[in-house]
Amino acid sequence: MKHAQGPSVQSHWDWIIVGSGFGGSVSALRLAEKGYRVLVLEKGKRFDKRDFPTSNWDVMRWLWRPALGMRGLFQMSFLSHVTVLHGVGVGGGSLVYANTLPLPKDGFFASPSWSHLADWRAELAPHYATARRMLGAATNPSVTPGDRVLRSIAQDLGKEKDFHSTEVAVFFGKPDVEVPDPYFDGQGPPRTGCNFCGACMTGCRVGAKNTLDRNYLYLAEKLGVRVEPETEVLAVRPRKEGGYRVETEHTFRERDARTFTADRIIFAGGVMGTLPLLLAMREDPDGLPRLSERLGDKVRTNNESLIGIIAPDTKEDFSKGVAITSILETDEHSHVEPVRYAEGSGFFRIMALPYSPGSNVLVRLGGAVRGFLRQPWLWLKALTVRDFAKVSQVLLYMRTLEGSLRVRLGRSPYTGFSRGLVSDLSPGTSAPSAFMDEAGDLARRFADKVGGVSMTMISESLMGTPTTAHILGGAAMGASADEGVIDREHRLFGYEGLYVIDGSAVSANPGVNPSLTITALAERAMSKIPARSS
């Protein structure tokens, strides 16, 4: 691992929070309300709405790859068994997520992986209510062409009652009209109503998306919380006098190092931030060598399948609306949602191949070639259409399953260079699949109705690995260090004053966007912390 060099600045805090996503921002506000001095460290940038790219073709402002000069808000990480899409910046995943705030089904709360620790449905119920209020949950009021197609599919399947609009974290005031804070008795920032441009996942330039820098984190900073962006945490080590030392480096300027100290630390960088740091610290004899051997186990996804439908001859515009406008629940464990990017945001066309399921790469590529040859003119138009986003709809299919991965530190299997997370299969489980029969059938039905073709990520076609925006676990809860990494109150086994409050602490598969659940878990965890004594 890297070690900070050069002069450092000492600063002591009651709490340091590593990461500013759903777990970190909630924790910052609630701790500040209880009188604590709180520092939030975020490796990404702070974005004003004018800083977001106007399309995802502006890769330098959209993608996160600092070594290549890309300093945006969206990162793709490639593991052996899954491609992970995640956010970077002040506000974490809220900057790039698709706004949806669904409540998991009963199976999540009753999962054997954590149900013995608490009655989770009962305990989390009031915190879900708080999270919905704080995140500004509202029912999507618009009906898009993609919704009408999906409703038609629901009718064909006899499931129209299982089709409904999404609950989303968006302010639906008057479009392009700024009004005083409508949420927090005037204590929040002014807001502007959604204009349904479809750019939720490339950064909301309107100011309608309820990102964390407009609620939890905004209110926390008003109470004195200090947020340090562009600050990457390299190490967390115990101090002889108590508490912990946090060694950091400027994200873009190596050797620009600072050291902070705190009585207690919250790790809130998500699976792709928290786990590499904790795994490195467990290897470091001066770090946190007593961390549970379960660290990195039980990493889950929502078993997603992402299939793009491109309809080059359509007269409809699939790019308008919030990122996800409706949902069709096909059974107790599965659902599909139509997803969109804004007009002009067609970056993913260069990362897609014809959808062709199969057991190995030769079968998949052979199927893709045959599909192209069956409809060569349609495929040619689909691949060369001027505005890819306007004529395409991504179908996001999720299925609740309890399979899991293990992650560890190692060299990337694709580049062989930068040391980071690599994945292995958990004992007794099979590799997650990018191709599920029901997902393929729904995509075929959608494509037939709009006169289109189906495509998928090149990583899925070549390697058979699925893509996820919902990677969870790896620091799961347990009754002891033999069973989990943290206890039911998010405290790391083996060390006083260390907590994990982010997606890596989610200890079962919610089967839906986990943002609301992470927020509720963070609210619950913070409710257990007493007020600061004077």
NUFI-326115 format. One line per field, with one value per residue (C-alpha): x, y, z; chain; residue number from 1. Coordinates in Angstrom, 1 decimal, always signed. Example, Ala and Ser with C-alpha at 12.3 -4.5 7.8 and 13.67 -1.06 7.14 Angstrom:
BEGIN
X c(+12.3|+13.7)
Y c(-4.5|-1.1)
Z c(+7.8|+7.1)
voro c(A|A)
nufi c(1|2)
# end
This chain:
BEGIN
X c(+0.0|+1.0|+2.4|+1.9|+5.1|+6.0|+4.7|+1.5|-1.1|-2.4|-6.0|-8.1|-11.8|-14.5|-15.4|-13.8|-16.1|-14.3|-16.7|-19.7|-22.3|-25.6|-24.0|-21.4|-23.7|-26.4|-23.8|-22.3|-25.6|-26.8|-23.5|-23.3|-26.8|-25.6|-22.8|-19.8|-16.9|-17.0|-14.7|-15.7|-13.0|-14.0|-11.5|-13.7|-14.5|-17.2|-19.6|-21.8|-24.6|-22.8|-19.8|-21.6|-21.1|-23.7|-23.4|-21.5|-19.4|-17.5|-15.6|-13.0|-15.9|-18.0|-15.7|-13.4|-9.9|-7.5|-4.4|-5.8|-6.9|-10.6|-12.0|-15.7|-18.3|-18.8|-16.5|-16.4|-14.5|-13.9|-13.7|-13.4|-17.1|-18.8|-18.4|-19.3|-20.7|-20.4|-20.2|-17.3|-17.6|-19.1|-22.5|-21.1|-23.4|-26.3|-24.6|-25.1|-27.8|-31.2|-33.1|-35.3|-36.2|-38.0|-38.6|-37.3|-39.7|-40.1|-37.4|-34.7|-35.6|-36.1|-33.0|-31.1|-27.9|-28.9|-32.5|-31.2|-29.6|-32.8|-36.4|-35.2|-38.5|-39.8|-36.5|-36.0|-39.6|-39.3|-35.9|-37.2|-39.8|-37.2|-35.0|-37.9|-38.7|-35.0|-34.4|-37.6|-39.3|-42.1|-44.0|-42.8|-45.7|-44.6|-45.5|-42.9|-43.0|-40.9|-43.6|-46.3|-44.4|-43.6|-47.3|-48.3|-45.9|-47.4|-50.9|-49.6|-48.3|-51.5|-49.5|-50.9|-51.6|-47.9|-46.9|-46.5|-44.7|-41.4|-40.8|-37.9|-35.7|-36.6|-38.2|-41.2|-41.7|-42.1|-39.5|-36.6|-38.0|-35.9|-37.8|-36.8|-36.0|-39.3|-38.1|-36.4|-38.2|-36.0|-32.8|-31.9|-30.8|-33.1|-34.4|-35.5|-38.2|-37.4|-37.6|-37.5|-34.4|-33.2|-29.7|-30.1|-27.2|-24.7|-25.3|-28.4|-27.6|-31.1|-30.9|-34.0|-32.3|-32.3|-28.6|-27.0|-25.2|-28.7|-30.1|-28.1|-24.7|-25.9|-27.5|-24.5|-22.1|-24.4|-23.9|-20.1|-19.2|-16.0|-15.9|-12.5|-12.9|-10.1|-8.6|-7.9|-7.4|-4.3|-4.3|-6.1|-3.9|-4.5|-2.8|-1.0|-2.9|-6.2|-8.3|-6.9|-4.6|-5.9|-3.2|-4.3|-3.0|-4.5|-6.3|-4.6|-1.3|+0.9|+3.1|+0.5|-0.2|-2.1|-2.7|-5.8|-6.7|-10.0|-11.6|-13.8|-14.0|-16.8|-15.9|-18.5|-16.8|-19.0|-17.8|-15.3|-13.8|-14.2|-13.2|-9.8|-8.9|-9.8|-8.2|-5.0|-5.2|-5.7|-2.4|-0.6|+0.8|+0.6|-2.9|-5.9|-4.6|-7.3|-10.1|-12.4|-11.3|-14.8|-13.8|-14.5|-16.9|-20.6|-20.3|-23.6|-25.2|-28.9|-28.3|-28.9|-29.2|-28.8|-30.1|-30.3|-33.1|-32.3|-35.1|-33.5|-36.8|-38.9|-40.6|-40.7|-38.1|-37.0|-34.6|-37.1|-38.2|-36.4|-33.8|-36.3|-40.0|-41.8|-41.4|-42.9|-42.7|-42.8|-42.9|-42.0|-38.3|-37.9|-38.7|-37.7|-37.4|-36.9|-33.8|-32.7|-29.9|-30.4|-30.5|-26.9|-25.5|-24.7|-21.3|-22.3|-22.8|-19.0|-19.2|-22.1|-22.5|-25.6|-27.3|-26.6|-26.7|-24.5|-22.2|-18.9|-17.5|-17.5|-21.2|-22.1|-20.1|-21.4|-25.0|-24.2|-23.0|-26.0|-28.3|-26.6|-26.9|-30.6|-31.3|-28.2|-30.0|-31.7|-28.4|-26.5|-29.0|-29.0|-25.2|-25.0|-28.1|-27.2|-28.6|-28.3|-30.0|-33.1|-33.9|-32.7|-34.1|-32.1|-34.0|-32.7|-33.8|-33.1|-33.7|-33.3|-30.9|-28.6|-25.5|-22.3|-18.7|-15.6|-13.2|-9.6|-6.6|-4.8|-3.8|-6.4|-7.0|-7.5|-4.6|-2.2|-1.4|-3.0|-3.5|-7.1|-10.1|-10.3|-13.2|-13.5|-16.6|-17.9|-17.8|-20.8|-22.0|-22.0|-20.8|-23.3|-24.7|-25.2|-27.9|-31.2|-34.1|-36.8|-34.6|-34.0|-37.7|-38.7|-36.1|-37.3|-40.9|-39.8|-37.7|-40.6|-43.0|-40.7|-39.1|-35.7|-32.7|-31.1|-27.6|-25.6|-22.2|-19.2|-17.9|-21.0|-20.6|-16.9|-16.5|-20.0|-19.8|-22.8|-22.9|-24.1|-24.7|-25.7|-22.7|-23.2|-21.7|-18.2|-18.4|-21.5|-23.1|-22.7|-23.1|-19.3|-16.1|-16.3|-19.6|-19.3|-17.2|-19.4|-22.0|-25.7|-24.8|-22.2|-19.2|-16.1|-15.2|-11.8|-11.5|-13.3|-14.6|-14.6|-17.8|-18.8|-21.9|-22.4|-23.3|-20.7|-22.6|-25.8|-26.1|-28.7|-29.8|-32.5|-33.2|-33.9|-31.9|-30.3|-29.9|-33.0|-32.0|-28.4|-29.9|-32.3|-29.5|-27.4|-30.2|-30.7|-26.9|-26.8|-29.8|-27.7|-25.0|-25.5|-25.2|-21.7|-21.2|-20.1)
Y c(+0.0|+3.6|+5.6|+9.3|+11.4|+15.0|+17.3|+16.5|+18.6|+17.3|+17.9|+16.0|+15.3|+13.4|+11.5|+11.1|+9.7|+8.1|+8.6|+10.9|+8.7|+7.5|+6.1|+8.9|+11.8|+10.5|+9.9|+13.3|+15.1|+13.0|+13.2|+17.0|+17.3|+15.4|+17.9|+16.1|+17.6|+15.7|+15.5|+13.9|+12.8|+12.2|+11.2|+12.7|+16.2|+18.6|+19.3|+22.3|+21.6|+23.6|+21.2|+18.2|+17.2|+18.0|+14.4|+11.3|+11.8|+14.4|+11.6|+13.8|+15.3|+12.2|+9.3|+8.8|+7.6|+10.2|+8.5|+9.4|+12.9|+11.9|+13.6|+13.0|+11.3|+7.9|+4.9|+1.4|-1.3|-4.7|-7.7|-11.3|-12.0|-8.7|-5.2|-2.6|+0.9|+3.3|+7.0|+9.2|+12.7|+14.7|+13.0|+9.6|+7.3|+9.8|+11.8|+9.1|+6.8|+6.5|+8.2|+5.2|+4.6|+1.2|-0.8|-4.4|-7.3|-9.4|-11.9|-9.3|-8.7|-12.4|-13.6|-16.2|-14.2|-11.6|-12.3|-13.8|-10.5|-8.4|-8.0|-5.8|-4.9|-3.6|-1.9|-0.2|+0.9|+4.3|+4.9|+4.1|+6.8|+9.3|+8.4|+8.9|+12.3|+13.4|+12.2|+13.8|+10.6|+11.4|+9.4|+9.9|+11.9|+11.4|+8.6|+8.0|+5.9|+3.2|+3.0|+2.5|-0.4|-2.0|-1.6|-3.3|-6.2|-6.4|-6.7|-9.5|-11.4|-10.8|-8.7|-5.2|-4.9|-5.5|-2.5|+0.9|+4.2|+4.5|+6.4|+8.7|+11.3|+14.2|+17.6|+18.0|+21.7|+24.0|+23.2|+25.6|+27.8|+28.2|+28.3|+28.5|+25.2|+23.2|+20.4|+21.6|+24.7|+27.0|+25.5|+23.7|+25.1|+26.6|+24.0|+23.9|+21.6|+18.7|+19.3|+15.5|+15.8|+12.3|+13.3|+12.0|+9.6|+12.0|+14.6|+16.8|+20.2|+21.4|+21.1|+18.9|+15.6|+15.2|+14.3|+14.1|+17.5|+19.0|+17.4|+15.4|+16.8|+20.4|+20.5|+18.8|+21.5|+24.2|+22.6|+22.8|+19.5|+19.9|+18.1|+17.6|+16.6|+15.3|+13.6|+9.9|+7.9|+5.7|+4.2|+4.1|+3.1|+3.0|+5.6|+4.7|+7.5|+6.2|+6.8|+6.6|+8.2|+8.7|+9.2|+10.8|+12.1|+14.6|+12.6|+14.4|+15.5|+12.8|+13.8|+16.4|+14.5|+15.2|+13.3|+13.6|+12.0|+11.1|+9.2|+7.2|+6.4|+5.5|+3.7|+4.8|+4.5|+1.7|-1.8|-0.4|+2.0|+0.5|-3.0|-2.3|+0.0|-2.4|-5.4|-3.4|-2.4|-6.0|-6.9|-4.1|-5.1|-1.4|-1.1|-3.2|-6.8|-8.1|-7.5|-10.5|-13.2|-12.8|-9.4|-9.6|-12.5|-12.4|-9.7|-9.6|-7.9|-7.6|-10.1|-7.6|-7.9|-4.8|-5.1|-2.1|-2.0|+0.2|+1.2|+3.2|+3.8|+4.9|+8.3|+8.2|+9.9|+7.4|+9.9|+12.1|+11.5|+10.8|+8.0|+5.2|+6.0|+2.6|-0.9|-4.3|-6.9|-10.2|-12.3|-12.0|-12.1|-10.3|-7.1|-5.0|-1.2|+1.0|+3.2|+6.2|+8.6|+12.1|+13.2|+13.1|+10.7|+7.7|+6.8|+3.2|+2.5|+1.9|-0.7|-2.8|-5.9|-7.7|-9.5|-13.2|-15.5|-18.6|-20.7|-19.5|-16.6|-18.5|-19.4|-15.8|-14.2|-16.8|-15.9|-12.2|-12.7|-14.8|-12.1|-9.4|-11.5|-12.1|-8.3|-6.6|-3.4|-2.9|-3.6|-1.2|+1.6|+0.8|+1.0|+4.2|+6.1|+9.8|+10.1|+6.7|+7.8|+9.1|+5.8|+3.4|+2.1|+0.1|-2.7|-3.2|-6.6|-7.7|-11.0|-11.6|-14.5|-15.3|-16.2|-14.3|-13.6|-13.2|-10.3|-9.9|-7.7|-8.6|-7.6|-6.9|-10.0|-7.7|-5.3|-7.1|-3.7|-1.7|-3.6|-3.6|-5.8|-9.1|-11.6|-15.3|-17.5|-18.2|-21.9|-23.8|-21.0|-20.7|-17.7|-14.9|-14.9|-12.0|-13.9|-14.9|-16.4|-14.0|-11.0|-12.1|-12.8|-9.3|-7.7|-9.7|-8.6|-4.9|-5.0|-6.6|-3.9|-1.0|-2.6|-2.7|-4.9|-5.9|-5.1|-5.7|-4.6|-5.9|-7.3|-9.5|-10.7|-11.4|-12.6|-13.6|-11.4|-9.3|-5.6|-4.2|-0.8|-2.4|-4.1|-4.9|-6.8|-7.8|-6.3|-8.2|-8.3|-11.3|-12.3|-12.6|-12.1|-15.8|-15.0|-11.4|-8.3|-5.9|-6.4|-5.4|-1.8|-1.6|-1.8|-3.5|-6.6|-6.3|-2.5|+0.0|+3.1|+1.8|+1.4|+0.4|+2.2|+1.9|-0.7|-3.1|-3.5|-4.6|-8.2|-9.6|-9.2|-6.4|-7.2|-3.4|-0.2|-0.2|+3.5|+3.9|+0.9|+2.1|+5.4|+3.7|+1.5|+4.6|+6.4|+3.4|+3.2|+6.8|+6.5|+4.3|+6.9|+9.1|+12.8|+14.3|+15.0|+18.6)
Z c(+0.0|-0.4|+2.5|+3.0|+2.6|+3.3|+6.0|+7.8|+9.6|+12.9|+13.8|+16.4|+16.1|+18.0|+14.9|+11.4|+8.7|+5.6|+2.7|+2.1|+0.6|+2.2|+5.3|+5.8|+5.2|+7.5|+10.2|+9.9|+10.4|+13.3|+15.1|+14.7|+16.1|+19.2|+19.7|+18.3|+16.2|+12.9|+10.0|+6.7|+4.3|+0.6|-2.1|-4.9|-5.8|-4.7|-7.5|-8.1|-10.5|-13.2|-12.8|-14.1|-17.8|-20.3|-21.7|-20.8|-23.9|-21.8|-20.3|-18.5|-16.4|-16.1|-15.5|-12.5|-13.5|-12.0|-13.4|-16.9|-15.9|-15.6|-12.5|-12.8|-10.6|-12.2|-11.9|-13.5|-11.6|-13.2|-11.0|-12.1|-11.5|-11.8|-13.3|-10.6|-11.4|-8.6|-7.7|-6.5|-5.0|-2.2|-1.9|-3.0|-4.9|-4.7|-7.4|-10.0|-8.7|-10.5|-7.6|-6.8|-3.1|-2.9|+0.3|+0.2|+0.4|+3.6|+2.5|+3.1|+6.7|+7.4|+5.7|+7.8|+7.2|+9.8|+11.1|+14.3|+15.3|+15.4|+14.2|+11.3|+9.9|+13.2|+14.1|+10.8|+10.2|+11.9|+10.3|+6.8|+7.4|+8.4|+5.4|+3.0|+4.5|+4.4|+0.9|-0.4|-1.7|-4.2|-6.7|-10.3|-12.0|-15.6|-18.1|-20.8|-23.9|-22.1|-19.4|-21.9|-23.5|-20.1|-19.1|-22.4|-21.5|-18.1|-19.7|-22.0|-18.9|-16.9|-14.4|-14.9|-11.2|-10.6|-12.7|-11.0|-10.9|-9.0|-5.7|-6.4|-4.6|-6.9|-6.3|-8.7|-8.4|-11.4|-14.0|-14.1|-11.3|-8.2|-4.9|-1.3|+0.5|+0.3|+2.7|+5.9|+7.1|+5.1|+6.4|+3.2|-0.1|-2.7|-5.2|-8.8|-10.2|-12.4|-16.1|-16.9|-19.0|-18.1|-16.9|-13.4|-13.6|-15.3|-12.6|-12.2|-13.7|-12.9|-9.1|-8.8|-7.7|-3.9|-3.7|-0.2|-0.6|-0.7|+2.5|+5.0|+4.2|+3.6|+7.0|+8.6|+7.3|+8.7|+12.1|+11.7|+10.1|+8.1|+4.7|+3.1|-0.6|-2.8|+0.3|+0.0|+3.2|+3.0|+6.6|+9.9|+12.8|+16.6|+18.8|+22.0|+23.8|+22.5|+19.4|+15.9|+13.4|+9.9|+7.2|+4.0|+0.7|-1.7|-4.4|-7.3|-5.7|-4.3|-1.4|-0.3|+2.9|+6.1|+9.2|+11.3|+14.7|+16.2|+19.1|+16.8|+13.0|+10.7|+7.5|+4.9|+1.5|+0.2|-0.8|-3.3|-0.8|+2.7|+1.9|+0.2|+3.1|+5.8|+4.0|+3.7|+7.4|+8.4|+6.6|+8.3|+11.7|+12.8|+11.4|+12.4|+12.3|+14.7|+12.2|+11.6|+9.1|+7.7|+6.2|+2.4|+2.7|+1.7|-1.0|-2.8|-5.8|-6.7|-9.5|-12.2|-15.9|-18.0|-21.5|-23.9|-26.5|-29.5|-31.8|-34.7|-36.5|-33.6|-33.5|-29.7|-27.5|-24.8|-23.2|-21.4|-17.8|-14.5|-14.7|-13.8|-14.1|-13.5|-12.3|-13.2|-10.5|-12.3|-9.1|-5.4|-6.1|-9.5|-11.2|-14.3|-14.6|-17.7|-17.4|-19.5|-20.2|-21.4|-25.0|-26.4|-23.7|-25.9|-24.5|-23.8|-27.5|-27.7|-24.9|-26.2|-28.3|-29.5|-26.6|-27.0|-23.9|-23.9|-21.7|-23.1|-25.2|-28.5|-28.1|-27.2|-30.0|-32.5|-31.4|-31.7|-35.3|-36.3|-34.8|-36.8|-40.0|-39.5|-39.4|-40.9|-42.0|-38.6|-36.8|-39.0|-38.3|-34.6|-34.4|-36.4|-35.2|-34.5|-30.9|-29.2|-26.0|-27.7|-29.3|-26.6|-23.3|-20.8|-19.1|-15.5|-14.3|-10.7|-8.9|-5.2|-4.6|-1.8|-3.7|-2.8|-3.6|-1.6|-2.2|-1.3|-2.3|-5.4|-8.9|-11.4|-13.6|-16.6|-16.3|-13.9|-12.5|-9.7|-6.5|-5.4|-4.9|-6.7|-6.4|-5.8|-5.5|-2.0|-1.2|-2.4|-4.8|-8.5|-10.4|-11.0|-14.5|-16.9|-18.6|-17.0|-19.0|-17.8|-18.4|-21.9|-22.5|-21.3|-23.5|-26.5|-25.8|-25.5|-28.6|-30.6|-29.6|-30.6|-33.6|-32.0|-31.2|-27.9|-26.8|-23.6|-22.1|-23.9|-20.6|-20.4|-24.0|-23.7|-20.1|-19.1|-16.0|-15.0|-14.3|-11.0|-9.5|-6.2|-4.7|-1.0|+1.9|+2.8|+6.3|+7.2|+10.7|+13.0|+16.6|+16.9|+14.9|+13.9|+12.2|+10.9|+10.7|+12.7|+15.4|+15.1|+16.0|+13.2|+15.5|+14.2|+16.2|+17.8|+18.0|+20.2|+18.4|+14.8|+12.8|+9.3|+8.0|+4.3|+1.6|+2.8|+6.1|+4.3|+5.5|+3.2|-0.4|-0.7|-4.4|-5.0|-5.1|-1.6|-1.1|+1.1|+3.2|+3.7|+4.8|+7.3|+8.7|+9.2|+11.0|+13.2|+14.0|+14.9|+17.1|+19.4|+19.9|+23.0|+22.9|+23.5|+27.2|+27.9)
voro c(A|A|A|A|A|A|A|A|A|A|A|A|A|A|A|A|A|A|A|A|A|A|A|A|A|A|A|A|A|A|A|A|A|A|A|A|A|A|A|A|A|A|A|A|A|A|A|A|A|A|A|A|A|A|A|A|A|A|A|A|A|A|A|A|A|A|A|A|A|A|A|A|A|A|A|A|A|A|A|A|A|A|A|A|A|A|A|A|A|A|A|A|A|A|A|A|A|A|A|A|A|A|A|A|A|A|A|A|A|A|A|A|A|A|A|A|A|A|A|A|A|A|A|A|A|A|A|A|A|A|A|A|A|A|A|A|A|A|A|A|A|A|A|A|A|A|A|A|A|A|A|A|A|A|A|A|A|A|A|A|A|A|A|A|A|A|A|A|A|A|A|A|A|A|A|A|A|A|A|A|A|A|A|A|A|A|A|A|A|A|A|A|A|A|A|A|A|A|A|A|A|A|A|A|A|A|A|A|A|A|A|A|A|A|A|A|A|A|A|A|A|A|A|A|A|A|A|A|A|A|A|A|A|A|A|A|A|A|A|A|A|A|A|A|A|A|A|A|A|A|A|A|A|A|A|A|A|A|A|A|A|A|A|A|A|A|A|A|A|A|A|A|A|A|A|A|A|A|A|A|A|A|A|A|A|A|A|A|A|A|A|A|A|A|A|A|A|A|A|A|A|A|A|A|A|A|A|A|A|A|A|A|A|A|A|A|A|A|A|A|A|A|A|A|A|A|A|A|A|A|A|A|A|A|A|A|A|A|A|A|A|A|A|A|A|A|A|A|A|A|A|A|A|A|A|A|A|A|A|A|A|A|A|A|A|A|A|A|A|A|A|A|A|A|A|A|A|A|A|A|A|A|A|A|A|A|A|A|A|A|A|A|A|A|A|A|A|A|A|A|A|A|A|A|A|A|A|A|A|A|A|A|A|A|A|A|A|A|A|A|A|A|A|A|A|A|A|A|A|A|A|A|A|A|A|A|A|A|A|A|A|A|A|A|A|A|A|A|A|A|A|A|A|A|A|A|A|A|A|A|A|A|A|A|A|A|A|A|A|A|A|A|A|A|A|A|A|A|A|A|A|A|A|A|A|A|A|A|A|A|A|A|A|A|A|A|A|A|A|A|A|A|A|A|A|A|A|A|A|A|A|A|A|A|A|A|A|A|A|A|A|A|A|A|A|A|A|A|A|A|A|A|A|A)
nufi c(1|2|3|4|5|6|7|8|9|10|11|12|13|14|15|16|17|18|19|20|21|22|23|24|25|26|27|28|29|30|31|32|33|34|35|36|37|38|39|40|41|42|43|44|45|46|47|48|49|50|51|52|53|54|55|56|57|58|59|60|61|62|63|64|65|66|67|68|69|70|71|72|73|74|75|76|77|78|79|80|81|82|83|84|85|86|87|88|89|90|91|92|93|94|95|96|97|98|99|100|101|102|103|104|105|106|107|108|109|110|111|112|113|114|115|116|117|118|119|120|121|122|123|124|125|126|127|128|129|130|131|132|133|134|135|136|137|138|139|140|141|142|143|144|145|146|147|148|149|150|151|152|153|154|155|156|157|158|159|160|161|162|163|164|165|166|167|168|169|170|171|172|173|174|175|176|177|178|179|180|181|182|183|184|185|186|187|188|189|190|191|192|193|194|195|196|197|198|199|200|201|202|203|204|205|206|207|208|209|210|211|212|213|214|215|216|217|218|219|220|221|222|223|224|225|226|227|228|229|230|231|232|233|234|235|236|237|238|239|240|241|242|243|244|245|246|247|248|249|250|251|252|253|254|255|256|257|258|259|260|261|262|263|264|265|266|267|268|269|270|271|272|273|274|275|276|277|278|279|280|281|282|283|284|285|286|287|288|289|290|291|292|293|294|295|296|297|298|299|300|301|302|303|304|305|306|307|308|309|310|311|312|313|314|315|316|317|318|319|320|321|322|323|324|325|326|327|328|329|330|331|332|333|334|335|336|337|338|339|340|341|342|343|344|345|346|347|348|349|350|351|352|353|354|355|356|357|358|359|360|361|362|363|364|365|366|367|368|369|370|371|372|373|374|375|376|377|378|379|380|381|382|383|384|385|386|387|388|389|390|391|392|393|394|395|396|397|398|399|400|401|402|403|404|405|406|407|408|409|410|411|412|413|414|415|416|417|418|419|420|421|422|423|424|425|426|427|428|429|430|431|432|433|434|435|436|437|438|439|440|441|442|443|444|445|446|447|448|449|450|451|452|453|454|455|456|457|458|459|460|461|462|463|464|465|466|467|468|469|470|471|472|473|474|475|476|477|478|479|480|481|482|483|484|485|486|487|488|489|490|491|492|493|494|495|496|497|498|499|500|501|502|503|504|505|506|507|508|509|510|511|512|513|514|515|516|517|518|519|520|521|522|523|524|525|526|527|528|529|530|531|532|533|534)
# end
